[in-house]
């Protein structure tokens, strides 16, 4: 079960899956409402969550807290 966007916390890491892409992201800052600045921990690029969800949510959409176990 995915985490709701309003439950995301700055400084925490999450596994984000959508439209066949999987990323581990860290929430850097809350921009407004449900929009956050995020850092892709594989490429170190900065995005907004809005950019990652721009084309909608696929059947595989998942957003869960990441643990590095």
PQR file of N, CA, C, O and H, with PARSE charges and radii, in Angstrom:
ATOM      1  N   UNK A   1       0.840  -1.179   0.000 -0.4000 1.5000
ATOM      2  CA  UNK A   1       0.000   0.000   0.000 -0.0000 2.0000
ATOM      3  C   UNK A   1       0.888   1.246   0.000  0.5500 1.7000
ATOM      4  O   UNK A   1       1.821   1.349   0.797 -0.5500 1.4000
ATOM      5  N   UNK A   2       0.603   2.164  -0.870 -0.4000 1.5000
ATOM      6  CA  UNK A   2       1.407   3.368  -1.017 -0.0000 2.0000
ATOM      7  C   UNK A   2       1.107   4.395   0.066  0.5500 1.7000
ATOM      8  O   UNK A   2       0.009   4.445   0.621 -0.5500 1.4000
ATOM      9  H   UNK A   2      -0.155   2.081  -1.518  0.4000 1.0000
ATOM     10  N   UNK A   3       2.109   5.206   0.346 -0.4000 1.5000
ATOM     11  CA  UNK A   3       1.981   6.301   1.290 -0.0000 2.0000
ATOM     12  C   UNK A   3       1.296   7.469   0.584  0.5500 1.7000
ATOM     13  O   UNK A   3       1.593   7.750  -0.578 -0.5500 1.4000
ATOM     14  H   UNK A   3       3.001   5.165  -0.105  0.4000 1.0000
ATOM     15  N   UNK A   4       0.392   8.145   1.268 -0.4000 1.5000
ATOM     16  CA  UNK A   4      -0.241   9.346   0.715 -0.0000 2.0000
ATOM     17  C   UNK A   4       0.782  10.478   0.674  0.5500 1.7000
ATOM     18  O   UNK A   4       1.664  10.554   1.529 -0.5500 1.4000
ATOM     19  H   UNK A   4       0.150   7.917   2.211  0.4000 1.0000
ATOM     20  N   UNK A   5       0.664  11.352  -0.316 -0.4000 1.5000
ATOM     21  CA  UNK A   5       1.624  12.440  -0.487 -0.0000 2.0000
ATOM     22  C   UNK A   5       1.687  13.363   0.728  0.5500 1.7000
ATOM     23  O   UNK A   5       2.745  13.921   1.019 -0.5500 1.4000
ATOM     24  H   UNK A   5      -0.052  11.290  -1.011  0.4000 1.0000
ATOM     25  N   UNK A   6       0.589  13.532   1.430 -0.4000 1.5000
ATOM     26  CA  UNK A   6       0.615  14.424   2.594 -0.0000 2.0000
ATOM     27  C   UNK A   6       1.307  13.799   3.807  0.5500 1.7000
ATOM     28  O   UNK A   6       1.460  14.455   4.838 -0.5500 1.4000
ATOM     29  H   UNK A   6      -0.271  13.079   1.193  0.4000 1.0000
ATOM     30  N   UNK A   7       1.725  12.536   3.691 -0.4000 1.5000
ATOM     31  CA  UNK A   7       2.458  11.876   4.775 -0.0000 2.0000
ATOM     32  C   UNK A   7       3.967  11.879   4.553  0.5500 1.7000
ATOM     33  O   UNK A   7       4.708  11.347   5.380 -0.5500 1.4000
ATOM     34  H   UNK A   7       1.601  12.003   2.854  0.4000 1.0000
ATOM     35  N   UNK A   8       4.435  12.465   3.460 -0.4000 1.5000
ATOM     36  CA  UNK A   8       5.871  12.527   3.196 -0.0000 2.0000
ATOM     37  C   UNK A   8       6.534  13.507   4.148  0.5500 1.7000
ATOM     38  O   UNK A   8       5.937  14.516   4.524 -0.5500 1.4000
ATOM     39  H   UNK A   8       3.833  12.897   2.789  0.4000 1.0000
ATOM     40  N   UNK A   9       7.766  13.211   4.536 -0.4000 1.5000
ATOM     41  CA  UNK A   9       8.495  14.045   5.492 -0.0000 2.0000
ATOM     42  C   UNK A   9       9.845  14.445   4.918  0.5500 1.7000
ATOM     43  O   UNK A   9      10.542  13.630   4.313 -0.5500 1.4000
ATOM     44  H   UNK A   9       8.250  12.392   4.230  0.4000 1.0000
ATOM     45  N   UNK A  10      10.207  15.709   5.113 -0.4000 1.5000
ATOM     46  CA  UNK A  10      11.493  16.233   4.649 -0.0000 2.0000
ATOM     47  C   UNK A  10      12.616  15.464   5.345  0.5500 1.7000
ATOM     48  O   UNK A  10      12.573  15.237   6.554 -0.5500 1.4000
ATOM     49  H   UNK A  10       9.641  16.371   5.605  0.4000 1.0000
ATOM     50  N   UNK A  11      13.619  15.069   4.562 -0.4000 1.5000
ATOM     51  CA  UNK A  11      14.774  14.347   5.094 -0.0000 2.0000
ATOM     52  C   UNK A  11      14.646  12.838   5.030  0.5500 1.7000
ATOM     53  O   UNK A  11      15.630  12.130   5.243 -0.5500 1.4000
ATOM     54  H   UNK A  11      13.654  15.254   3.580  0.4000 1.0000
ATOM     55  N   UNK A  12      13.464  12.332   4.743 -0.4000 1.5000
ATOM     56  CA  UNK A  12      13.269  10.881   4.663 -0.0000 2.0000
ATOM     57  C   UNK A  12      13.455  10.380   3.238  0.5500 1.7000
ATOM     58  O   UNK A  12      13.353  11.144   2.278 -0.5500 1.4000
ATOM     59  H   UNK A  12      12.664  12.907   4.570  0.4000 1.0000
ATOM     60  N   UNK A  13      13.730   9.081   3.115 -0.4000 1.5000
ATOM     61  CA  UNK A  13      13.960   8.450   1.820 -0.0000 2.0000
ATOM     62  C   UNK A  13      12.788   7.535   1.488  0.5500 1.7000
ATOM     63  O   UNK A  13      12.228   6.868   2.358 -0.5500 1.4000
ATOM     64  H   UNK A  13      13.814   8.461   3.895  0.4000 1.0000
ATOM     65  N   UNK A  14      12.430   7.523   0.195 -0.4000 1.5000
ATOM     66  CA  UNK A  14      11.290   6.739  -0.271 -0.0000 2.0000
ATOM     67  C   UNK A  14      11.638   6.024  -1.561  0.5500 1.7000
ATOM     68  O   UNK A  14      12.462   6.496  -2.344 -0.5500 1.4000
ATOM     69  H   UNK A  14      12.885   8.065  -0.512  0.4000 1.0000
ATOM     70  N   UNK A  15      11.005   4.887  -1.773 -0.4000 1.5000
ATOM     71  CA  UNK A  15      11.117   4.157  -3.034 -0.0000 2.0000
ATOM     72  C   UNK A  15       9.890   4.533  -3.847  0.5500 1.7000
ATOM     73  O   UNK A  15       8.757   4.351  -3.401 -0.5500 1.4000
ATOM     74  H   UNK A  15      10.335   4.504  -1.137  0.4000 1.0000
ATOM     75  N   UNK A  16      10.124   5.060  -5.045 -0.4000 1.5000
ATOM     76  CA  UNK A  16       9.065   5.561  -5.913 -0.0000 2.0000
ATOM     77  C   UNK A  16       9.045   4.750  -7.196  0.5500 1.7000
ATOM     78  O   UNK A  16      10.050   4.683  -7.905 -0.5500 1.4000
ATOM     79  H   UNK A  16      11.044   5.209  -5.407  0.4000 1.0000
ATOM     80  N   UNK A  17       7.915   4.136  -7.501 -0.4000 1.5000
ATOM     81  CA  UNK A  17       7.750   3.359  -8.726 -0.0000 2.0000
ATOM     82  C   UNK A  17       6.559   3.934  -9.475  0.5500 1.7000
ATOM     83  O   UNK A  17       5.486   4.123  -8.901 -0.5500 1.4000
ATOM     84  H   UNK A  17       7.099   4.191  -6.926  0.4000 1.0000
ATOM     85  N   UNK A  18       6.753   4.214 -10.770 -0.4000 1.5000
ATOM     86  CA  UNK A  18       5.658   4.712 -11.594 -0.0000 2.0000
ATOM     87  C   UNK A  18       6.019   4.526 -13.061  0.5500 1.7000
ATOM     88  O   UNK A  18       7.144   4.809 -13.473 -0.5500 1.4000
ATOM     89  H   UNK A  18       7.624   4.060 -11.237  0.4000 1.0000
ATOM     90  N   UNK A  19       5.064   4.051 -13.839 -0.4000 1.5000
ATOM     91  CA  UNK A  19       5.232   3.881 -15.283 -0.0000 2.0000
ATOM     92  C   UNK A  19       6.493   3.082 -15.630  0.5500 1.7000
ATOM     93  O   UNK A  19       7.197   3.415 -16.584 -0.5500 1.4000
ATOM     94  H   UNK A  19       4.151   3.821 -13.504  0.4000 1.0000
ATOM     95  N   UNK A  20       6.774   2.036 -14.862 -0.4000 1.5000
ATOM     96  CA  UNK A  20       7.909   1.165 -15.141 -0.0000 2.0000
ATOM     97  C   UNK A  20       9.257   1.674 -14.659  0.5500 1.7000
ATOM     98  O   UNK A  20      10.265   0.988 -14.825 -0.5500 1.4000
ATOM     99  H   UNK A  20       6.201   1.766 -14.087  0.4000 1.0000
ATOM    100  N   UNK A  21       9.298   2.852 -14.069 -0.4000 1.5000
ATOM    101  CA  UNK A  21      10.556   3.396 -13.552 -0.0000 2.0000
ATOM    102  C   UNK A  21      10.566   3.277 -12.035  0.5500 1.7000
ATOM    103  O   UNK A  21       9.556   3.516 -11.374 -0.5500 1.4000
ATOM    104  H   UNK A  21       8.479   3.409 -13.934  0.4000 1.0000
ATOM    105  N   UNK A  22      11.710   2.907 -11.496 -0.4000 1.5000
ATOM    106  CA  UNK A  22      11.878   2.794 -10.054 -0.0000 2.0000
ATOM    107  C   UNK A  22      13.003   3.726  -9.624  0.5500 1.7000
ATOM    108  O   UNK A  22      14.081   3.725 -10.218 -0.5500 1.4000
ATOM    109  H   UNK A  22      12.531   2.712 -12.033  0.4000 1.0000
ATOM    110  N   UNK A  23      12.751   4.509  -8.604 -0.4000 1.5000
ATOM    111  CA  UNK A  23      13.748   5.454  -8.094 -0.0000 2.0000
ATOM    112  C   UNK A  23      13.743   5.427  -6.572  0.5500 1.7000
ATOM    113  O   UNK A  23      12.722   5.152  -5.942 -0.5500 1.4000
ATOM    114  H   UNK A  23      11.875   4.510  -8.122  0.4000 1.0000
ATOM    115  N   UNK A  24      14.901   5.716  -5.998 -0.4000 1.5000
ATOM    116  CA  UNK A  24      14.983   5.968  -4.560 -0.0000 2.0000
ATOM    117  C   UNK A  24      15.196   7.469  -4.450  0.5500 1.7000
ATOM    118  O   UNK A  24      16.162   8.012  -4.985 -0.5500 1.4000
ATOM    119  H   UNK A  24      15.731   5.940  -6.510  0.4000 1.0000
ATOM    120  N   UNK A  25      14.283   8.131  -3.748 -0.4000 1.5000
ATOM    121  CA  UNK A  25      14.322   9.587  -3.650 -0.0000 2.0000
ATOM    122  C   UNK A  25      14.414  10.023  -2.199  0.5500 1.7000
ATOM    123  O   UNK A  25      13.986   9.309  -1.291 -0.5500 1.4000
ATOM    124  H   UNK A  25      13.498   7.689  -3.313  0.4000 1.0000
ATOM    125  N   UNK A  26      14.975  11.199  -1.995 -0.4000 1.5000
ATOM    126  CA  UNK A  26      15.002  11.824  -0.677 -0.0000 2.0000
ATOM    127  C   UNK A  26      14.232  13.130  -0.786  0.5500 1.7000
ATOM    128  O   UNK A  26      14.439  13.904  -1.720 -0.5500 1.4000
ATOM    129  H   UNK A  26      15.323  11.778  -2.732  0.4000 1.0000
ATOM    130  N   UNK A  27      13.348  13.372   0.168 -0.4000 1.5000
ATOM    131  CA  UNK A  27      12.576  14.611   0.186 -0.0000 2.0000
ATOM    132  C   UNK A  27      13.474  15.718   0.732  0.5500 1.7000
ATOM    133  O   UNK A  27      13.944  15.644   1.868 -0.5500 1.4000
ATOM    134  H   UNK A  27      13.180  12.743   0.927  0.4000 1.0000
ATOM    135  N   UNK A  28      13.706  16.742  -0.083 -0.4000 1.5000
ATOM    136  CA  UNK A  28      14.602  17.829   0.287 -0.0000 2.0000
ATOM    137  C   UNK A  28      13.860  19.009   0.910  0.5500 1.7000
ATOM    138  O   UNK A  28      14.343  19.616   1.866 -0.5500 1.4000
ATOM    139  H   UNK A  28      13.325  16.802  -1.005  0.4000 1.0000
ATOM    140  N   UNK A  29      12.674  19.334   0.360 -0.4000 1.5000
ATOM    141  CA  UNK A  29      11.945  20.515   0.815 -0.0000 2.0000
ATOM    142  C   UNK A  29      10.494  20.407   0.372  0.5500 1.7000
ATOM    143  O   UNK A  29      10.194  19.816  -0.665 -0.5500 1.4000
ATOM    144  H   UNK A  29      12.283  18.841  -0.417  0.4000 1.0000
ATOM    145  N   UNK A  30       9.600  20.979   1.163 -0.4000 1.5000
ATOM    146  CA  UNK A  30       8.198  21.066   0.764 -0.0000 2.0000
ATOM    147  C   UNK A  30       8.011  22.395   0.052  0.5500 1.7000
ATOM    148  O   UNK A  30       8.261  23.452   0.631 -0.5500 1.4000
ATOM    149  H   UNK A  30       9.844  21.459   2.005  0.4000 1.0000
ATOM    150  N   UNK A  31       7.572  22.347  -1.204 -0.4000 1.5000
ATOM    151  CA  UNK A  31       7.385  23.556  -1.995 -0.0000 2.0000
ATOM    152  C   UNK A  31       6.008  24.145  -1.719  0.5500 1.7000
ATOM    153  O   UNK A  31       5.879  25.329  -1.406 -0.5500 1.4000
ATOM    154  H   UNK A  31       7.369  21.488  -1.674  0.4000 1.0000
ATOM    155  N   UNK A  32       4.982  23.306  -1.839 -0.4000 1.5000
ATOM    156  CA  UNK A  32       3.609  23.736  -1.551 -0.0000 2.0000
ATOM    157  C   UNK A  32       2.699  22.520  -1.538  0.5500 1.7000
ATOM    158  O   UNK A  32       2.908  21.579  -2.303 -0.5500 1.4000
ATOM    159  H   UNK A  32       5.088  22.345  -2.094  0.4000 1.0000
ATOM    160  N   UNK A  33       1.714  22.533  -0.695 -0.4000 1.5000
ATOM    161  CA  UNK A  33       0.721  21.454  -0.661 -0.0000 2.0000
ATOM    162  C   UNK A  33       1.323  20.072  -0.777  0.5500 1.7000
ATOM    163  O   UNK A  33       2.006  19.597   0.131 -0.5500 1.4000
ATOM    164  H   UNK A  33       1.544  23.298  -0.074  0.4000 1.0000
ATOM    165  N   UNK A  34       1.060  19.424  -1.916 -0.4000 1.5000
ATOM    166  CA  UNK A  34       1.571  18.079  -2.177 -0.0000 2.0000
ATOM    167  C   UNK A  34       2.777  18.078  -3.099  0.5500 1.7000
ATOM    168  O   UNK A  34       3.116  17.036  -3.660 -0.5500 1.4000
ATOM    169  H   UNK A  34       0.506  19.809  -2.654  0.4000 1.0000
ATOM    170  N   UNK A  35       3.433  19.220  -3.269 -0.4000 1.5000
ATOM    171  CA  UNK A  35       4.598  19.287  -4.143 -0.0000 2.0000
ATOM    172  C   UNK A  35       5.865  19.433  -3.299  0.5500 1.7000
ATOM    173  O   UNK A  35       5.934  20.265  -2.394 -0.5500 1.4000
ATOM    174  H   UNK A  35       3.157  20.066  -2.813  0.4000 1.0000
ATOM    175  N   UNK A  36       6.855  18.616  -3.613 -0.4000 1.5000
ATOM    176  CA  UNK A  36       8.105  18.572  -2.866 -0.0000 2.0000
ATOM    177  C   UNK A  36       9.277  18.638  -3.827  0.5500 1.7000
ATOM    178  O   UNK A  36       9.166  18.214  -4.978 -0.5500 1.4000
ATOM    179  H   UNK A  36       6.799  17.940  -4.348  0.4000 1.0000
ATOM    180  N   UNK A  37      10.400  19.168  -3.360 -0.4000 1.5000
ATOM    181  CA  UNK A  37      11.643  19.046  -4.104 -0.0000 2.0000
ATOM    182  C   UNK A  37      12.270  17.738  -3.643  0.5500 1.7000
ATOM    183  O   UNK A  37      12.411  17.499  -2.444 -0.5500 1.4000
ATOM    184  H   UNK A  37      10.490  19.513  -2.425  0.4000 1.0000
ATOM    185  N   UNK A  38      12.645  16.892  -4.601 -0.4000 1.5000
ATOM    186  CA  UNK A  38      13.197  15.585  -4.275 -0.0000 2.0000
ATOM    187  C   UNK A  38      14.540  15.407  -4.963  0.5500 1.7000
ATOM    188  O   UNK A  38      14.795  15.993  -6.015 -0.5500 1.4000
ATOM    189  H   UNK A  38      12.530  17.087  -5.575  0.4000 1.0000
ATOM    190  N   UNK A  39      15.397  14.591  -4.357 -0.4000 1.5000
ATOM    191  CA  UNK A  39      16.692  14.254  -4.948 -0.0000 2.0000
ATOM    192  C   UNK A  39      16.669  12.773  -5.292  0.5500 1.7000
ATOM    193  O   UNK A  39      16.367  11.935  -4.441 -0.5500 1.4000
ATOM    194  H   UNK A  39      15.190  14.115  -3.502  0.4000 1.0000
ATOM    195  N   UNK A  40      16.988  12.453  -6.540 -0.4000 1.5000
ATOM    196  CA  UNK A  40      17.129  11.075  -6.975 -0.0000 2.0000
ATOM    197  C   UNK A  40      18.469  10.585  -6.431  0.5500 1.7000
ATOM    198  O   UNK A  40      19.509  11.130  -6.801 -0.5500 1.4000
ATOM    199  H   UNK A  40      17.233  13.133  -7.231  0.4000 1.0000
ATOM    200  N   UNK A  41      18.472   9.590  -5.578 -0.4000 1.5000
ATOM    201  CA  UNK A  41      19.699   9.151  -4.918 -0.0000 2.0000
ATOM    202  C   UNK A  41      20.612   8.320  -5.817  0.5500 1.7000
ATOM    203  O   UNK A  41      21.754   8.047  -5.446 -0.5500 1.4000
ATOM    204  H   UNK A  41      17.626   9.148  -5.278  0.4000 1.0000
ATOM    205  N   UNK A  42      20.131   7.912  -6.990 -0.4000 1.5000
ATOM    206  CA  UNK A  42      20.994   7.208  -7.944 -0.0000 2.0000
ATOM    207  C   UNK A  42      21.764   8.195  -8.819  0.5500 1.7000
ATOM    208  O   UNK A  42      22.953   8.006  -9.077 -0.5500 1.4000
ATOM    209  H   UNK A  42      19.203   8.133  -7.292  0.4000 1.0000
ATOM    210  N   UNK A  43      21.082   9.248  -9.275 -0.4000 1.5000
ATOM    211  CA  UNK A  43      21.709  10.202 -10.199 -0.0000 2.0000
ATOM    212  C   UNK A  43      22.064  11.524  -9.536  0.5500 1.7000
ATOM    213  O   UNK A  43      22.794  12.329 -10.115 -0.5500 1.4000
ATOM    214  H   UNK A  43      20.116   9.401  -9.065  0.4000 1.0000
ATOM    215  N   UNK A  44      21.556  11.762  -8.323 -0.4000 1.5000
ATOM    216  CA  UNK A  44      21.732  13.003  -7.562 -0.0000 2.0000
ATOM    217  C   UNK A  44      21.073  14.217  -8.224  0.5500 1.7000
ATOM    218  O   UNK A  44      21.371  15.357  -7.867 -0.5500 1.4000
ATOM    219  H   UNK A  44      20.963  11.108  -7.852  0.4000 1.0000
ATOM    220  N   UNK A  45      20.175  13.973  -9.189 -0.4000 1.5000
ATOM    221  CA  UNK A  45      19.434  15.060  -9.827 -0.0000 2.0000
ATOM    222  C   UNK A  45      18.300  15.516  -8.918  0.5500 1.7000
ATOM    223  O   UNK A  45      17.748  14.730  -8.149 -0.5500 1.4000
ATOM    224  H   UNK A  45      19.933  13.047  -9.479  0.4000 1.0000
ATOM    225  N   UNK A  46      17.965  16.792  -9.017 -0.4000 1.5000
ATOM    226  CA  UNK A  46      16.849  17.351  -8.263 -0.0000 2.0000
ATOM    227  C   UNK A  46      15.632  17.463  -9.166  0.5500 1.7000
ATOM    228  O   UNK A  46      15.741  17.891 -10.314 -0.5500 1.4000
ATOM    229  H   UNK A  46      18.414  17.431  -9.641  0.4000 1.0000
ATOM    230  N   UNK A  47      14.477  17.079  -8.649 -0.4000 1.5000
ATOM    231  CA  UNK A  47      13.202  17.152  -9.350 -0.0000 2.0000
ATOM    232  C   UNK A  47      12.174  17.731  -8.386  0.5500 1.7000
ATOM    233  O   UNK A  47      12.447  17.941  -7.204 -0.5500 1.4000
ATOM    234  H   UNK A  47      14.388  16.731  -7.715  0.4000 1.0000
ATOM    235  N   UNK A  48      10.994  17.981  -8.924 -0.4000 1.5000
ATOM    236  CA  UNK A  48       9.855  18.187  -8.043 -0.0000 2.0000
ATOM    237  C   UNK A  48       8.993  16.939  -8.168  0.5500 1.7000
ATOM    238  O   UNK A  48       9.017  16.265  -9.199 -0.5500 1.4000
ATOM    239  H   UNK A  48      10.772  17.810  -9.884  0.4000 1.0000
ATOM    240  N   UNK A  49       8.252  16.636  -7.147 -0.4000 1.5000
ATOM    241  CA  UNK A  49       7.373  15.474  -7.197 -0.0000 2.0000
ATOM    242  C   UNK A  49       6.335  15.657  -8.299  0.5500 1.7000
ATOM    243  O   UNK A  49       5.915  14.690  -8.935 -0.5500 1.4000
ATOM    244  H   UNK A  49       8.233  17.183  -6.310  0.4000 1.0000
ATOM    245  N   UNK A  50       5.930  16.892  -8.517 -0.4000 1.5000
ATOM    246  CA  UNK A  50       4.986  17.204  -9.590 -0.0000 2.0000
ATOM    247  C   UNK A  50       5.541  16.768 -10.953  0.5500 1.7000
ATOM    248  O   UNK A  50       4.799  16.250 -11.788 -0.5500 1.4000
ATOM    249  H   UNK A  50       6.271  17.677  -8.000  0.4000 1.0000
ATOM    250  N   UNK A  51       6.846  16.979 -11.177 -0.4000 1.5000
ATOM    251  CA  UNK A  51       7.468  16.550 -12.435 -0.0000 2.0000
ATOM    252  C   UNK A  51       7.421  15.034 -12.584  0.5500 1.7000
ATOM    253  O   UNK A  51       7.195  14.529 -13.683 -0.5500 1.4000
ATOM    254  H   UNK A  51       7.448  17.400 -10.498  0.4000 1.0000
ATOM    255  N   UNK A  52       7.628  14.313 -11.505 -0.4000 1.5000
ATOM    256  CA  UNK A  52       7.630  12.849 -11.564 -0.0000 2.0000
ATOM    257  C   UNK A  52       6.231  12.290 -11.806  0.5500 1.7000
ATOM    258  O   UNK A  52       6.089  11.195 -12.350 -0.5500 1.4000
ATOM    259  H   UNK A  52       7.811  14.723 -10.612  0.4000 1.0000
ATOM    260  N   UNK A  53       5.196  13.030 -11.406 -0.4000 1.5000
ATOM    261  CA  UNK A  53       3.820  12.570 -11.573 -0.0000 2.0000
ATOM    262  C   UNK A  53       3.091  13.269 -12.720  0.5500 1.7000
ATOM    263  O   UNK A  53       1.888  13.080 -12.904 -0.5500 1.4000
ATOM    264  H   UNK A  53       5.311  13.919 -10.964  0.4000 1.0000
ATOM    265  N   UNK A  54       3.812  14.064 -13.479 -0.4000 1.5000
ATOM    266  CA  UNK A  54       3.205  14.882 -14.539 -0.0000 2.0000
ATOM    267  C   UNK A  54       2.360  14.073 -15.515  0.5500 1.7000
ATOM    268  O   UNK A  54       1.303  14.543 -15.935 -0.5500 1.4000
ATOM    269  H   UNK A  54       4.789  14.217 -13.330  0.4000 1.0000
ATOM    270  N   UNK A  55       2.791  12.884 -15.884 -0.4000 1.5000
ATOM    271  CA  UNK A  55       2.090  12.094 -16.897 -0.0000 2.0000
ATOM    272  C   UNK A  55       1.097  11.115 -16.286  0.5500 1.7000
ATOM    273  O   UNK A  55       0.595  10.227 -16.974 -0.5500 1.4000
ATOM    274  H   UNK A  55       3.650  12.502 -15.543  0.4000 1.0000
ATOM    275  N   UNK A  56       0.809  11.274 -14.992 -0.4000 1.5000
ATOM    276  CA  UNK A  56      -0.189  10.435 -14.335 -0.0000 2.0000
ATOM    277  C   UNK A  56       0.429   9.319 -13.517  0.5500 1.7000
ATOM    278  O   UNK A  56       1.648   9.171 -13.428 -0.5500 1.4000
ATOM    279  H   UNK A  56       1.217  11.995 -14.432  0.4000 1.0000
ATOM    280  N   UNK A  57      -0.444   8.555 -12.935 -0.4000 1.5000
ATOM    281  CA  UNK A  57      -0.026   7.419 -12.110 -0.0000 2.0000
ATOM    282  C   UNK A  57      -0.351   6.134 -12.840  0.5500 1.7000
ATOM    283  O   UNK A  57      -1.501   5.873 -13.192 -0.5500 1.4000
ATOM    284  H   UNK A  57      -1.435   8.675 -13.007  0.4000 1.0000
ATOM    285  N   UNK A  58       0.679   5.337 -13.061 -0.4000 1.5000
ATOM    286  CA  UNK A  58       0.493   4.069 -13.766 -0.0000 2.0000
ATOM    287  C   UNK A  58      -0.070   2.989 -12.855  0.5500 1.7000
ATOM    288  O   UNK A  58      -0.248   3.199 -11.655 -0.5500 1.4000
ATOM    289  H   UNK A  58       1.613   5.549 -12.775  0.4000 1.0000
ATOM    290  N   UNK A  59      -0.344   1.839 -13.440 -0.4000 1.5000
ATOM    291  CA  UNK A  59      -0.872   0.707 -12.673 -0.0000 2.0000
ATOM    292  C   UNK A  59       0.118   0.226 -11.619  0.5500 1.7000
ATOM    293  O   UNK A  59      -0.270  -0.377 -10.618 -0.5500 1.4000
ATOM    294  H   UNK A  59      -0.199   1.668 -14.414  0.4000 1.0000
ATOM    295  N   UNK A  60       1.412   0.502 -11.857 -0.4000 1.5000
ATOM    296  CA  UNK A  60       2.448   0.054 -10.930 -0.0000 2.0000
ATOM    297  C   UNK A  60       2.834   1.120  -9.903  0.5500 1.7000
ATOM    298  O   UNK A  60       3.814   0.942  -9.180 -0.5500 1.4000
ATOM    299  H   UNK A  60       1.727   0.992 -12.670  0.4000 1.0000
ATOM    300  N   UNK A  61       2.075   2.235  -9.821 -0.4000 1.5000
ATOM    301  CA  UNK A  61       2.414   3.333  -8.908 -0.0000 2.0000
ATOM    302  C   UNK A  61       2.556   2.835  -7.471  0.5500 1.7000
ATOM    303  O   UNK A  61       1.676   2.162  -6.936 -0.5500 1.4000
ATOM    304  H   UNK A  61       1.278   2.379 -10.408  0.4000 1.0000
ATOM    305  N   UNK A  62       3.679   3.183  -6.870 -0.4000 1.5000
ATOM    306  CA  UNK A  62       3.943   2.812  -5.484 -0.0000 2.0000
ATOM    307  C   UNK A  62       4.877   3.851  -4.867  0.5500 1.7000
ATOM    308  O   UNK A  62       5.828   4.288  -5.515 -0.5500 1.4000
ATOM    309  H   UNK A  62       4.395   3.730  -7.304  0.4000 1.0000
ATOM    310  N   UNK A  63       4.622   4.240  -3.652 -0.4000 1.5000
ATOM    311  CA  UNK A  63       5.471   5.166  -2.927 -0.0000 2.0000
ATOM    312  C   UNK A  63       5.540   4.673  -1.484  0.5500 1.7000
ATOM    313  O   UNK A  63       4.570   4.770  -0.733 -0.5500 1.4000
ATOM    314  H   UNK A  63       3.850   3.885  -3.126  0.4000 1.0000
ATOM    315  N   UNK A  64       6.695   4.148  -1.115 -0.4000 1.5000
ATOM    316  CA  UNK A  64       6.874   3.562   0.210 -0.0000 2.0000
ATOM    317  C   UNK A  64       8.173   4.044   0.832  0.5500 1.7000
ATOM    318  O   UNK A  64       9.125   4.383   0.130 -0.5500 1.4000
ATOM    319  H   UNK A  64       7.483   4.069  -1.726  0.4000 1.0000
ATOM    320  N   UNK A  65       8.198   4.070   2.153 -0.4000 1.5000
ATOM    321  CA  UNK A  65       9.418   4.464   2.845 -0.0000 2.0000
ATOM    322  C   UNK A  65      10.527   3.467   2.519  0.5500 1.7000
ATOM    323  O   UNK A  65      10.292   2.260   2.459 -0.5500 1.4000
ATOM    324  H   UNK A  65       7.425   3.794   2.724  0.4000 1.0000
ATOM    325  N   UNK A  66      11.728   3.981   2.311 -0.4000 1.5000
ATOM    326  CA  UNK A  66      12.875   3.167   1.907 -0.0000 2.0000
ATOM    327  C   UNK A  66      13.727   2.832   3.112  0.5500 1.7000
ATOM    328  O   UNK A  66      14.079   3.703   3.907 -0.5500 1.4000
ATOM    329  H   UNK A  66      11.919   4.962   2.359  0.4000 1.0000
ATOM    330  N   UNK A  67      14.051   1.566   3.233 -0.4000 1.5000
ATOM    331  CA  UNK A  67      15.005   1.157   4.266 -0.0000 2.0000
ATOM    332  C   UNK A  67      16.162   0.456   3.558  0.5500 1.7000
ATOM    333  O   UNK A  67      15.943  -0.394   2.695 -0.5500 1.4000
ATOM    334  H   UNK A  67      13.765   0.858   2.586  0.4000 1.0000
ATOM    335  N   UNK A  68      17.368   0.806   3.915 -0.4000 1.5000
ATOM    336  CA  UNK A  68      18.552   0.293   3.211 -0.0000 2.0000
ATOM    337  C   UNK A  68      19.053  -1.039   3.753  0.5500 1.7000
ATOM    338  O   UNK A  68      20.258  -1.293   3.731 -0.5500 1.4000
ATOM    339  H   UNK A  68      17.546   1.496   4.616  0.4000 1.0000
ATOM    340  N   UNK A  69      18.180  -1.873   4.226 -0.4000 1.5000
ATOM    341  CA  UNK A  69      18.561  -3.173   4.774 -0.0000 2.0000
ATOM    342  C   UNK A  69      19.052  -4.098   3.729  0.5500 1.7000
ATOM    343  O   UNK A  69      19.412  -5.236   4.031 -0.5500 1.4000
ATOM    344  H   UNK A  69      17.202  -1.666   4.244  0.4000 1.0000
TER
END
